[in-house]
Amino acid sequence: MVHAKDPPAHYLTKLRTYLDPKASRSHRKRKMVGESTSTQVLRDLEISLRTNHIEWVKEFLDDENQGLDALIDYLSFRLAMMRHEQRILEAKSESDEGLTTKETAANSSYGSNETNHKIVPNGFMRPGLGDMLDSPSIK
């Protein structure tokens, strides 16, 4: 009879550790996960679910391990995180596009009278260094 490399609890413990926000601060939990990434744990779990005997799969799904629930929780968490990261990137992209548009407009409108204004990261315009040197408050 072929024996499974690791019991279902091994994979579930790792997945639940990835869900635990305190795990990154806990030396014991980081040691438990080791060098394996969540992607590698999911790959190994997939292989185990496909290749181990049916009793292993039943143990993974039983009331004690609740493997399906843990897997759904982990995948839902990752999906929510990916969507959140995507929204942040989209907002940053829109913000950068807005700054580029303002900078283009500022350069075209201020370039004609030879005043050199710059758009700083907060979206406000400031005079160029040449204009500031002519200012009475700088002298």
N, C-alpha and C positions, 0 to 999 in steps of 0.2 A: 504494500500500500504506500502511495506517495503522500508525504507529509508536507503541509504548507510551510513556506518559509517563515511567515509571521502570522500570528493570529489576527483576527479582525480588530481587536482592541488596540493593537499596535498602530494601525493606520488611523483609527478614530481618535486616539489620544493626540496624535500629531495634528490632525485637522482641527480638533477642538482647541489645541494650543495656538494655532494660527488665528483663531477667532478671539482669543483672550487678550484684551488690551494690556493687561498687566504682564503678559508673557515676555515682552521685550525687555522688561526690567528684572525679570526673575532669572537668575543664573541657572537654577534647577530646570526650569522650563526650556530655556535656550539649549541647555545640554541635552534635554530629552529629544528635541527636534534635530539637534546636530547640524550638520552641513546641508541636509536635504532641504530643498526648496519645496514650496507647496505644489509646484508643477510636478516635481519628481515624485512626491508622495501620491499625487493623483494618478500619475502614470503607473506606479507600482500597484496601487489599489485596483486600477483597471485590469492590469495583467492578472492579479490575484482573483478578481471576480470572474474573469474569463477562464482561467486555467485550473483553479482549485476545485476540489470535489464539492458537490452540492451541499454537503453538511457545513462546509466552511461558509458558503453563501448564506445558508439559513442562520448560522451563528451571527453573521454580519447584520442580518435583518431582524434578529430576535428582539424581544422586549428589553432585554438587558443592555444590548449594545446600541440599538436604535440607529443602525448604520445609515439607513436611507434618510432619516431625519437630520443626522449630522452632515451628510453629504449635501442635502438641500440647503441647510443653514449656511454651510460654507460657500456654496456656489451663489446663493442669494446675496451674501455679504460681498463677495468679489464683484458681482454684477453691479451692486449699488455703488461700490467704490469706483469702478470703471466709469459708470455714468457720471459720478461726481467729478472725477478727474476730467472727463470730456467737457462738462459744463464749464469748468475752470479754464480749460484751454480755449474754448469758444469765446468766453468772456474776455480773456486776454487778447485773443486775436481781434475781436471787435474793438477793444480799447486801442490796440496798436493801429488798426485801420483808421480810427477816429483821429488819432494823433498825427498820422501820416497825412490825412486830408487837411487837418488844421495847419500843419507845417507847410504843405504845398500852397494853401491859400495865403498863409502869412508871407511866404517867400515871394509869391507873385505880387501881392499888394504892397509889400514893403520894399521889394527890390527896386521898384520904379523910382522911389525917392532916395535911393541909396542908403537907407537906414538898415542896419543889419540886426534883425531880431532873431532870437532863438526860441524854440519851444522846449521847455524843460519837461522832465518826466511827469510832473503833476498836471500838465496840459496848459500851463500859463506861459505867456510870452515874456521874455526878458530882453532888454537891449543887449546888443553885442558889446564887446570890450571897447571897441573904438568909440561908440556912443557914450559909454560910461566915463571914459577919460575926459570927455568934454563937459561932463556934469560938474557943476560948482560944488556939489557935496563931496565929490571924490578928491578934488584938488586940495 
